[in-house]
């Protein structure tokens, strides 16, 4: 029988086959459920795949009475088995606990198969379980293992029933959407389990859209739990760190709802903003960074007047500045005493302070800008303070000050221009290796991309920055030998090349290149870009060609040189029609050729035929005339493949 006939025959009998399978399983269902309900996860797991396959057979008749009965029984057993054994620790990280977590994933797989067909069979029993939590003192009178299982199930609800339930307000899906809110509202965290505490806040963040649609009373209630020993003051450091991160995320998601509570919340947070270089604080440096970010968000979006916002941010900034200056004095004393351990601790503390300033600035956006909150002067003073202490001796501050500079480019407009010369010269003086030069170029690119020709009013010599980057890019070749000798240097050299080209390209598209690079400097930049277009790094090739096609159009000498370069690139040994990266490069080659042709159409045809004599030149001109987009790229790749094969045969 033909293969197609076979397929049709099977399709015709599919329903009948499914019914036969279902009947065959019915006689064994009690035994299968008995095994599934075994307290030993290893035994229970033996029938999970079989039951999941069996459940899938009900896809087309899942509403039948018989299907409802069987699926309900399976769900009941799965929910019962979701509770961890009394012999295990709900907060444990041992081998047995890890294996039980894997077993739960298998149970969730069965529940997911059922939940996608019959959401009601999942939501109804979970409603009963959540109600049980509410009826047992918010879970305080319930065995911790049972409470933990219920919290886990609600947390994983998005993986059990269709994920779009979060958008529903009616029917079983709508009732499912109410479950996380009801659980958070009714639960009382009593400190018995670190896992339960974390899951409570994980649910609040995972289902933030549900809470946003039903904000009262759940959001203020969860916020209160975050702020005491149930949350960011929890006794276990590992748990505390996770909860602090979740708190920051919660605040950013619900900043408008929390705005009436801003004064109260900030009062509760104030002790956590106290800074010390000592490592025995309740919060780690990363934890404190999240607290500063959350505090800034509450202030900026709180129900406060502009003057109050400015004062609050100003007070925080002043404290940061004061602690930084105190640390400068402490650092000098530690160095004088030759105390290496204390010196390193204070240096890290100073770095953290600059980082806190950056995180505090993340609160601002277009709607509530640094300008509208009258915080520009505050941040300019901080930046000047840090730049004043950024020296070769204090090079440890480089990365954190540069990160703050990135934030201020985002937050400020023309207010930043007057300080750009001291900022860039201060950073450049300490950027003495390839890695720091790469990051300085990235910052330069960000500045040029935002301010464009306005940069020229700042007094920063971006031409000199480009010249230095071009020299660094070509004076050393990232060879396999260099990579074998020093992987970090090799990688950073590649990154510097890309950053140089990105800045060169952006300077061109911002219409400022003609004012910062003329004469020999322009030629040097072009020469470097040409060399990188012929390199083996495809990201560099793409950027170099995109830049050259724009910079060469109005220069006869470089128009010819760029044409020759573009024609040479597809012939390089690493370019192949079977390589996706090569396709991207050749697409840029095609764009470059079309741009050059458009600039000087008559000279283009003559130049191509002189560089590619005979049939090759005519073929290329025909391809450029008759093909577009991907078809053009493919034709170019095929043409150069044929050239490569012909050369190999001649050899």
Secondary structure, DSSP 4 states (H G I P E B T S, - for coil): --HHHHHHHHHHHHHHHHHHHHHHHHTTHHHHHHHHT-SSHHHHGGGHHHHHHHHHTTTTSTTSHHHHHHHHHHHHHHHHHTSPPTTS-TT--SHHHHHHHHHHHHHHHHHHHHHHH-HHHHHHHHHHHHHHHHHTTTTTTS-HHHHHHHHHHHHTGGGTS-GGGGG--SHHHHHHHHHHHHHHHH----SS-HHHHHHHHHHHHHTHHHHHHT-TTHHHHHHHHHTSTTTTT-S-HHHHHHHHHHHHHHHHHSHHHHGGGHHHHHHHHGGGG---S-TTSSS-HHHHHHHHHHHHHHHHHSS--HHHHHHHHHHHHHHHHHHHHHHHHHHHHHHHTT-HHHHHHHHHHHHHHHHHHHHHHTT--SSS-TTTTT-HHHHHHHHHHHHHT--STTGGGHHHHHHHHHHHHHH-SGGGGGGHHHHHHHHHHH--SHHHHHHHHHHHHHHHHHHGGGGGGGT--HHHHHHHHHHHHHHS---HHHHHH-HHHHHHHHHHHHHHHHHHHHHHHTT-HHHH--HHHHHHHHHHHHHHHTSS-HHHHHHHHHHHHHHSTT-HHHHHHHHHHHHHHTTSTT--TT-HHHHHHHHHHHHHHHHHHHHSHHHHHHHHHHHSTTHHHHHHHHHHHH--HHHHHHHHHHHHHHHHHHHHHH-
